[in-house]
């Protein structure tokens, strides 16, 4: 599998169109279109932009075709759908399971006062719980 085929596989696994992929990595749609049609090979710029946008993408897979498409980063929090089952061989986990549960003290309640949404076209919207500040 060559670089073009790996990028096609990545785009397919992300469920994106070529245009959406170009937007996400900050490349011109024509650049990706020319690459997908076989007119041009993936440039170093496209590879770098792809790796910068998808930081858990395995660079060795993208460039050389070795290993898995996605890598896990040491110390990274597990994703939403990652298995959270404890390792039964881990002595610290087994010891913690045997301990009495500790009383949890509730933190004081907080209220959201403002939400700011930033868009890719460098615009933003502010939403405030105070209607006078909108």
C-alpha positions in Angstrom: 0.0 0.0 0.0 1.5 3.4 -1.0 1.1 6.8 0.7 -1.9 7.7 -1.5 -3.7 4.5 -0.6 -3.0 5.0 3.1 -4.4 8.6 3.0 -7.5 7.2 1.2 -7.9 4.6 3.9 -7.5 7.3 6.6 -10.2 9.5 4.9 -12.5 6.5 4.6 -12.0 5.5 8.3 -12.8 9.1 9.4 -15.9 9.0 7.3 -14.9 12.2 5.4 -15.1 13.3 1.8 -11.8 14.5 0.1 -13.1 18.1 0.4 -13.8 17.7 4.2 -10.4 16.1 4.7 -8.7 19.0 2.9 -10.6 21.5 5.1 -9.6 19.7 8.3 -5.9 19.6 7.5 -5.9 23.1 6.0 -5.0 22.1 2.4 -6.5 23.2 -0.9 -9.2 20.8 -2.1 -7.5 20.7 -5.5 -4.4 19.4 -3.9 -6.2 16.4 -2.3 -8.3 15.9 -5.5 -5.1 15.7 -7.6 -3.5 13.3 -5.1 -6.6 11.1 -5.1 -6.8 10.9 -8.9 -3.2 9.8 -9.0 -2.0 13.0 -10.8 0.3 13.9 -7.9 1.8 12.0 -5.0 1.1 13.1 -1.5 3.4 16.0 -0.7 5.5 16.5 2.4 3.2 19.4 3.3 0.1 17.2 3.1 1.8 14.5 5.2 2.8 17.1 7.8 -0.6 18.7 7.9 -2.3 15.3 8.3 0.0 14.4 11.2 -0.5 17.8 12.9 -4.3 17.5 12.6 -4.6 13.8 13.7 -2.0 13.6 16.5 -2.8 10.0 17.4 -2.2 8.9 13.8 0.8 6.7 13.6 3.4 8.5 11.5 5.3 5.3 10.7 2.1 3.9 9.3 1.3 7.0 7.2 4.8 7.3 5.8 6.2 3.8 5.7 3.1 1.6 6.0 4.4 -0.1 9.2 2.4 -0.8 12.3 -1.2 0.2 13.0 -3.0 3.3 11.7 -3.6 4.8 15.2 -1.2 4.8 18.0 -1.7 5.3 21.7 0.2 8.0 23.4 1.8 7.1 26.8 0.0 9.0 29.6 -2.9 9.9 27.4 -6.3 9.7 28.9 -8.4 6.8 27.5 -11.0 7.8 24.9 -14.7 7.7 25.5 -15.0 4.2 24.0 -11.7 2.7 25.3 -12.0 -0.2 27.6 -11.8 1.0 31.2 -11.7 -2.5 32.8 -8.9 -2.7 35.4 -6.0 -5.1 34.8 -6.5 -8.0 37.2 -2.7 -8.5 37.4 -2.3 -5.0 38.9 -1.7 -5.4 42.6 -2.5 -1.7 43.4 -5.9 -2.0 41.7 -6.7 -5.2 43.6 -5.7 -3.6 46.9 -7.8 -0.5 46.2 -10.8 -2.7 45.5 -10.6 -4.3 48.9 -10.4 -1.0 50.8 -13.5 0.6 52.3 -15.0 3.3 50.1 -14.2 6.8 51.4 -16.8 9.5 51.9 -16.9 11.9 49.0 -17.3 15.6 49.8 -19.4 17.4 47.2 -17.7 20.5 45.7 -19.7 23.8 45.8 -22.0 24.0 42.9 -20.9 26.1 39.9 -23.0 27.8 37.3 -22.1 28.4 33.7 -22.0 32.2 33.0 -20.7 32.3 29.4 -19.9 30.0 26.5 -17.8 31.1 23.6 -17.9 29.1 20.3 -15.0 29.6 17.9 -15.6 28.7 14.2 -13.0 27.7 11.6 -13.6 30.9 9.7 -12.2 32.9 12.7 -15.6 34.1 13.9 -17.1 33.4 17.2 -20.4 33.6 19.1 -20.8 34.3 22.8 -23.7 32.9 24.8 -24.3 34.3 28.3 -26.7 33.5 31.1 -27.2 37.2 31.5 -29.4 38.5 28.7 -27.9 42.0 29.0 -24.4 40.9 28.0 -25.4 39.3 24.7 
